[in-house]
Amino acid sequence: MNKITNVDEYISQFEGEVKERLILLRETIKGLVPEATETIGYQMPTYKLKRNLVHFAGYKNHIGFYPIPSGIKAFEKELKPYTTSKGAVQFPHNKPFPIELIKKIVRFRVKEESTN
């Protein structure tokens, strides 16, 4: 397996709805935080300000979104319909993609990072 070196390469591995969701997620994050550095971390798209802001990844059945534990905790109620763990949430492909919720989480993380 070749090591992914940029987000374009990462997204190009996918097809159909998964690819569309990954592109939308990327465009949303870049639109909200144009100053964030886009890189690959843990073999997935990663956005940084001073430190890691958010990561995301495509999977067969869901999009994984990783806003660190504080981003999950702050939106516990809104994330109830989804599978979550300490620092991750799974947005299944068989449900509408919650882009407005993702925007709120990204804005929260930006604010959190700008105060640290």
LOROKOL-681365 format. One record per residue (C-alpha): residue number from 1; residue in one letter; chain; z, x, y. Coordinates in steps of 0.001 Angstrom, whole numbers, always signed. Layout:
+-----+------+-------+---------+---------+---------+
|  nr | rest | kette |      up |    east |   north |
+-----+------+-------+---------+---------+---------+
| NUM |    a |     A |       Z |       X |       Y |
...
+-----+------+-------+---------+---------+---------+
***
This chain:
+-----+------+-------+---------+---------+---------+
|  nr | rest | kette |      up |    east |   north |
+-----+------+-------+---------+---------+---------+
|   1 |    m |     A |      +0 |      +0 |      +0 |
|   2 |    n |     A |    -956 |   +1363 |   +3402 |
|   3 |    k |     A |   +1703 |   +1522 |   +6048 |
|   4 |    i |     A |   +1059 |    -914 |   +8897 |
|   5 |    t |     A |    +916 |    +877 |  +12258 |
|   6 |    n |     A |    +362 |   -1962 |  +14762 |
|   7 |    v |     A |    +624 |   -5719 |  +15163 |
|   8 |    d |     A |   -3143 |   -6283 |  +14978 |
|   9 |    e |     A |   -3178 |   -4655 |  +11523 |
|  10 |    y |     A |    -161 |   -6696 |  +10476 |
|  11 |    i |     A |   -1674 |  -10042 |  +11479 |
|  12 |    s |     A |   -5076 |   -9180 |   +9988 |
|  13 |    q |     A |   -3493 |   -9250 |   +6496 |
|  14 |    f |     A |   -3099 |  -13025 |   +6720 |
|  15 |    e |     A |   -5462 |  -15991 |   +6710 |
|  16 |    g |     A |   -5525 |  -19614 |   +7775 |
|  17 |    e |     A |   -2463 |  -21349 |   +9130 |
|  18 |    v |     A |    -179 |  -18368 |   +8527 |
|  19 |    k |     A |   -2426 |  -16155 |  +10646 |
|  20 |    e |     A |   -2671 |  -18843 |  +13353 |
|  21 |    r |     A |   +1121 |  -19141 |  +13511 |
|  22 |    l |     A |   +1553 |  -15375 |  +13707 |
|  23 |    i |     A |    -978 |  -15170 |  +16547 |
|  24 |    l |     A |    +747 |  -18024 |  +18392 |
|  25 |    l |     A |   +4132 |  -16358 |  +17944 |
|  26 |    r |     A |   +2813 |  -13037 |  +19228 |
|  27 |    e |     A |   +1117 |  -14628 |  +22242 |
|  28 |    t |     A |   +4253 |  -16636 |  +23028 |
|  29 |    i |     A |   +6540 |  -13599 |  +22962 |
|  30 |    k |     A |   +4110 |  -11481 |  +24996 |
|  31 |    g |     A |   +3715 |  -14316 |  +27496 |
|  32 |    l |     A |   +7464 |  -14736 |  +27932 |
|  33 |    v |     A |   +8298 |  -11029 |  +27928 |
|  34 |    p |     A |   +5230 |   -9044 |  +29021 |
|  35 |    e |     A |   +7419 |   -6011 |  +29685 |
|  36 |    a |     A |   +8593 |   -5867 |  +26055 |
|  37 |    t |     A |   +7325 |   -3017 |  +23938 |
|  38 |    e |     A |   +5344 |   -4229 |  +20931 |
|  39 |    t |     A |   +5744 |   -2108 |  +17828 |
|  40 |    i |     A |   +6169 |   -2245 |  +14067 |
|  41 |    g |     A |   +9746 |   -2027 |  +12807 |
|  42 |    y |     A |  +10829 |   -2672 |   +9232 |
|  43 |    q |     A |   +7089 |   -3175 |   +8512 |
|  44 |    m |     A |   +6916 |   -6262 |  +10763 |
|  45 |    p |     A |   +6053 |   -7009 |  +14387 |
|  46 |    t |     A |   +8947 |   -6027 |  +16634 |
|  47 |    y |     A |   +9523 |   -6547 |  +20348 |
|  48 |    k |     A |  +11913 |   -4342 |  +22294 |
|  49 |    l |     A |  +13402 |   -4219 |  +25732 |
|  50 |    k |     A |  +16256 |   -1711 |  +25741 |
|  51 |    r |     A |  +16822 |   -2462 |  +22062 |
|  52 |    n |     A |  +15287 |   -4775 |  +19482 |
|  53 |    l |     A |  +14667 |   -8196 |  +20975 |
|  54 |    v |     A |  +13058 |  -10111 |  +18076 |
|  55 |    h |     A |  +11012 |   -9485 |  +14932 |
|  56 |    f |     A |   +8788 |  -11824 |  +12937 |
|  57 |    a |     A |   +6979 |  -11778 |   +9617 |
|  58 |    g |     A |   +4535 |  -13884 |   +7649 |
|  59 |    y |     A |   +5230 |  -15058 |   +4119 |
|  60 |    k |     A |   +3491 |  -17352 |   +1660 |
|  61 |    n |     A |   +5763 |  -20329 |   +2397 |
|  62 |    h |     A |   +7228 |  -19602 |   +5821 |
|  63 |    i |     A |   +7327 |  -17516 |   +8974 |
|  64 |    g |     A |  +10438 |  -15359 |   +9188 |
|  65 |    f |     A |  +11871 |  -15019 |  +12677 |
|  66 |    y |     A |  +14604 |  -12455 |  +13345 |
|  67 |    p |     A |  +16389 |  -12792 |  +16709 |
|  68 |    i |     A |  +19492 |  -10855 |  +15526 |
|  69 |    p |     A |  +22716 |  -12701 |  +14660 |
|  70 |    s |     A |  +23523 |  -13788 |  +18224 |
|  71 |    g |     A |  +20165 |  -15547 |  +18506 |
|  72 |    i |     A |  +20876 |  -17519 |  +15345 |
|  73 |    k |     A |  +24454 |  -18367 |  +16307 |
|  74 |    a |     A |  +23523 |  -19567 |  +19814 |
|  75 |    f |     A |  +21063 |  -22108 |  +18368 |
|  76 |    e |     A |  +22964 |  -23141 |  +15241 |
|  77 |    k |     A |  +22557 |  -26871 |  +15877 |
|  78 |    e |     A |  +18824 |  -26721 |  +16622 |
|  79 |    l |     A |  +18279 |  -24487 |  +13572 |
|  80 |    k |     A |  +20056 |  -26833 |  +11126 |
|  81 |    p |     A |  +16770 |  -28160 |   +9639 |
|  82 |    y |     A |  +15787 |  -24608 |   +8648 |
|  83 |    t |     A |  +17015 |  -22006 |   +6201 |
|  84 |    t |     A |  +18995 |  -19409 |   +8139 |
|  85 |    s |     A |  +21028 |  -16320 |   +7424 |
|  86 |    k |     A |  +23100 |  -14082 |   +9675 |
|  87 |    g |     A |  +20102 |  -12814 |  +11677 |
|  88 |    a |     A |  +17077 |  -14728 |  +10401 |
|  89 |    v |     A |  +15469 |  -18140 |  +10246 |
|  90 |    q |     A |  +12638 |  -19392 |   +8061 |
|  91 |    f |     A |  +10104 |  -21781 |   +9583 |
|  92 |    p |     A |   +8312 |  -23339 |   +6586 |
|  93 |    h |     A |   +4585 |  -23942 |   +6709 |
|  94 |    n |     A |   +5033 |  -27545 |   +5550 |
|  95 |    k |     A |   +6821 |  -28458 |   +8808 |
|  96 |    p |     A |   +5581 |  -28391 |  +12415 |
|  97 |    f |     A |   +5966 |  -24959 |  +13981 |
|  98 |    p |     A |   +8869 |  -25214 |  +16491 |
|  99 |    i |     A |   +7349 |  -23102 |  +19255 |
| 100 |    e |     A |   +9539 |  -24638 |  +21989 |
| 101 |    l |     A |  +12683 |  -23711 |  +20054 |
| 102 |    i |     A |  +11315 |  -20214 |  +19517 |
| 103 |    k |     A |  +10731 |  -19913 |  +23284 |
| 104 |    k |     A |  +14351 |  -20893 |  +23954 |
| 105 |    i |     A |  +15593 |  -18283 |  +21488 |
| 106 |    v |     A |  +13380 |  -15564 |  +22970 |
| 107 |    r |     A |  +14555 |  -16411 |  +26511 |
| 108 |    f |     A |  +18159 |  -16288 |  +25280 |
| 109 |    r |     A |  +17590 |  -12860 |  +23738 |
| 110 |    v |     A |  +15940 |  -11552 |  +26939 |
| 111 |    k |     A |  +18880 |  -12727 |  +29001 |
| 112 |    e |     A |  +21311 |  -11243 |  +26504 |
| 113 |    e |     A |  +19549 |   -7874 |  +26537 |
| 114 |    s |     A |  +19301 |   -7783 |  +30319 |
| 115 |    t |     A |  +23073 |   -8114 |  +30616 |
| 116 |    n |     A |  +23807 |   -5332 |  +28099 |
+-----+------+-------+---------+---------+---------+
***
